[in-house]
Amino acid sequence: FTRNGEFKRFRMSEDKIADYNPNPFELFEKKVRRNISGLREYNTITNRPNVTICNFNSTNGIPHNIIEDGSIDMVVTSPPYGDSRTTVAYGQFSRWANEWFGYDNAKNLDNELMGGGKCRKVGFNSKELAITLSEIQTLDEKRYWDVVSFLNDYHLSIRNVAKTVRTGGRVCYVVGDRRVKGIQIPLDYFTAEMFEQCGFIHIKTIVREIPSKRMPSLTSPTNKTGSHVQTMSHEYIVILEKIK
């Protein structure tokens, strides 16, 4: 009974529930048949790479027995944007599936993500974000520390990832134009700056519109009627190369 077209979990109104009568078995079978077809097509590929799936938190460190320092040619990733509880509801979106599969802390996933543990100290040095963070702090002290908590963890993750990349290797980070209190946080600049502090040089940033997304283009973070702010509409692909 979750409302359609939402990026957070909201229950349908009672009148909508009365008219809601899907056929779950038919929908399930349709999805399974689609997935089987995709799997058969995938299995026709003869030259497939070897894949290793690892489970570790890059903020806390990358185990050397899994990935050695200086052993990686390229990193391609889209890290969290630090707004799990507000805009990009990772915890809400995945909670039911995680509970179904019996994962620990399914209900408290947001606390385990980047920025989930709150801090009262800035652990990075950023000229690019100094003015932005000051503006947010002036408007809302609590939201300021929410942002700092995320950036602290993100900075630690970047430092750990940087160690694994060989000289001449590259990283490609896809980040979004997140806003807090109506102020855009230039995560693309922050990402480049933190990697540059780890011996990387910025090559290029590619800007692209997000072609499709579940999140509405406008949202009301204050829950005040008629008060809307624009959500993320662009992504930035930040490309850097390790020179030392």
C-alpha positions in Angstrom: 0.0 0.0 0.0 2.9 2.3 -0.6 2.1 5.4 -2.7 3.4 5.2 -6.3 5.7 7.9 -7.6 7.3 8.5 -4.2 10.9 8.2 -3.2 10.0 7.8 0.5 7.6 5.4 2.1 4.1 6.8 2.4 0.9 4.8 2.8 -1.9 5.3 0.3 -5.0 7.0 1.4 -7.9 4.8 2.4 -10.0 5.6 -0.7 -7.0 4.7 -2.9 -6.5 1.4 -1.0 -10.2 0.5 -1.6 -9.6 0.7 -5.4 -6.2 -0.9 -5.3 -6.3 -4.5 -6.5 -3.1 -5.6 -8.3 -2.3 -9.2 -9.2 1.0 -9.8 -7.4 1.5 -13.3 -8.8 1.1 -12.1 -12.4 3.4 -9.2 -11.8 6.0 -11.4 -10.1 5.9 -14.0 -12.9 6.3 -11.2 -15.5 9.4 -9.9 -13.7 10.9 -13.4 -13.3 10.4 -14.2 -17.0 12.0 -10.9 -17.9 15.0 -11.7 -15.7 15.4 -15.2 -17.0 15.4 -13.8 -20.6 18.1 -11.3 -19.6 20.2 -14.0 -17.9 20.0 -16.2 -21.0 21.2 -13.3 -23.1 24.0 -12.6 -20.7 25.1 -16.2 -20.8 25.7 -15.9 -24.6 28.6 -13.5 -23.8 31.8 -15.6 -24.2 34.5 -13.1 -23.1 33.4 -12.3 -19.6 35.8 -10.8 -17.0 36.3 -12.3 -13.6 34.4 -10.5 -10.8 35.0 -10.5 -7.1 32.4 -9.1 -4.8 33.8 -7.8 -1.5 32.2 -6.6 1.7 34.0 -3.7 3.5 33.4 -0.1 4.4 35.8 2.2 2.6 35.4 4.9 5.2 36.8 2.6 7.9 39.6 1.3 5.6 40.2 -1.1 2.7 41.7 -4.5 3.9 45.1 -5.1 2.3 44.4 -8.8 1.9 41.5 -7.9 -0.4 43.0 -4.9 -2.3 46.6 -4.0 -2.1 47.8 -0.4 -2.1 48.8 0.8 -5.6 47.1 -2.2 -7.3 44.1 -0.6 -9.0 44.0 0.9 -12.5 40.6 2.6 -12.4 37.8 3.3 -9.9 34.3 4.0 -11.2 31.7 4.7 -8.6 28.8 6.9 -7.5 29.1 7.5 -3.8 26.2 8.5 -1.6 25.3 12.2 -1.5 24.9 12.5 2.2 21.1 13.0 2.4 19.8 9.6 3.1 17.3 10.8 5.6 16.0 13.7 3.6 16.2 13.6 -0.2 17.7 10.3 -1.4 16.1 7.9 1.0 18.4 4.9 0.7 17.3 3.5 4.0 13.6 3.7 3.3 14.0 2.5 -0.3 15.8 -0.7 0.7 14.4 -1.4 4.1 11.7 -4.0 3.1 14.1 -5.9 0.9 16.8 -6.0 3.6 14.3 -7.1 6.2 13.0 -9.8 3.9 16.5 -11.2 3.4 17.2 -11.0 7.1 20.0 -8.4 7.1 21.1 -6.9 10.4 20.2 -3.3 11.1 17.7 -3.1 8.2 15.7 -0.6 10.2 18.7 1.5 11.1 20.6 1.4 7.8 20.8 5.2 7.7 23.0 5.1 10.8 25.4 2.8 9.1 25.8 4.9 5.9 28.3 7.8 5.3 27.5 10.5 7.7 25.2 8.3 9.8 27.4 8.8 12.9 27.2 12.4 14.0 30.3 14.4 14.9 31.1 17.9 16.2 34.5 18.4 14.5 35.5 19.1 10.9 38.0 16.4 9.8 38.9 17.9 6.4 40.4 21.0 4.9 38.4 22.4 2.0 38.8 25.9 0.5 36.1 25.0 -2.0 33.4 24.4 0.6 34.4 27.0 3.2 31.8 29.6 2.2 29.1 27.1 1.5 29.4 25.5 4.9 29.5 28.8 6.6 26.2 29.8 4.9 24.5 26.6 6.0 25.8 27.0 9.6 24.4 30.5 9.7 20.9 29.1 8.7 20.8 25.9 10.6 23.5 24.6 13.0 22.1 21.0 13.1 22.0 20.7 9.4 25.5 22.1 9.2 26.8 19.2 11.4 24.8 16.7 9.4 26.7 17.9 6.3 30.0 17.9 8.0 29.5 14.4 9.3 28.9 13.1 5.8 31.9 15.0 4.4 34.1 13.7 7.1 33.3 10.1 6.2 33.4 10.9 2.4 36.9 12.4 2.9 38.1 9.3 4.8 36.8 7.1 2.0 38.5 9.1 -0.7 41.8 8.9 1.2 41.5 5.1 1.5 40.5 4.6 -2.1 43.3 6.9 -3.3 45.9 4.6 -1.6 44.8 1.6 -3.7 45.2 3.4 -7.1 48.5 3.0 -8.9 50.4 6.0 -10.3 48.9 6.8 -13.6 45.6 5.2 -12.6 42.3 7.1 -12.7 39.2 7.6 -10.7 35.7 8.5 -12.1 33.3 9.7 -9.4 29.7 10.4 -10.3 28.2 13.0 -7.8 25.0 15.1 -7.7 24.1 18.7 -7.0 22.7 18.2 -3.6 21.1 21.1 -1.8 20.8 21.8 1.9 18.7 24.7 3.2 18.4 25.8 -0.5 22.2 26.0 -0.8 23.9 23.8 -3.4 26.9 21.8 -2.1 29.5 21.5 -4.9 30.3 17.9 -4.3 32.2 17.8 -7.6 34.6 20.4 -6.5 34.9 18.8 -3.1 35.6 15.4 -4.7 38.3 16.8 -6.9 39.9 18.8 -4.0 40.1 15.8 -1.7 41.7 13.6 -4.4 44.2 16.4 -5.3 45.3 16.4 -1.6 46.0 12.7 -2.2 48.3 13.2 -5.2 45.8 13.3 -8.0 45.4 15.8 -10.8 41.9 16.8 -12.1 41.5 15.8 -15.8 37.9 16.7 -16.5 34.4 17.0 -15.1 31.5 16.0 -17.4 28.1 17.5 -16.6 25.0 15.5 -17.6 21.3 15.8 -16.9 19.8 12.9 -15.0 17.7 11.2 -17.7 15.3 9.5 -15.3 14.8 9.4 -11.6 12.3 8.4 -9.0 12.7 11.6 -7.1 10.4 14.5 -8.0 11.9 17.6 -9.5 10.6 19.7 -6.6 10.3 18.7 -2.9 9.3 20.4 0.3 12.0 19.6 2.9 10.3 22.0 5.5 6.9 20.4 5.0 5.4 23.9 4.6 2.6 24.1 2.0 3.8 25.9 -1.1 7.5 25.9 0.0 9.4 23.9 -2.5 13.0 23.6 -3.5 14.6 22.0 -6.6 16.1 18.5 -6.2 19.0 17.1 -8.0 18.7 17.4 -11.8 22.4 17.0 -12.9 25.2 14.6 -12.3 28.9 15.4 -12.4 31.4 12.8 -13.6 34.7 13.9 -12.0 37.7 12.3 -13.6 41.2 12.5 -11.9 44.6 10.8 -12.5 47.1 9.8 -9.8 50.5 11.4 -10.5 52.3 10.5 -7.3 
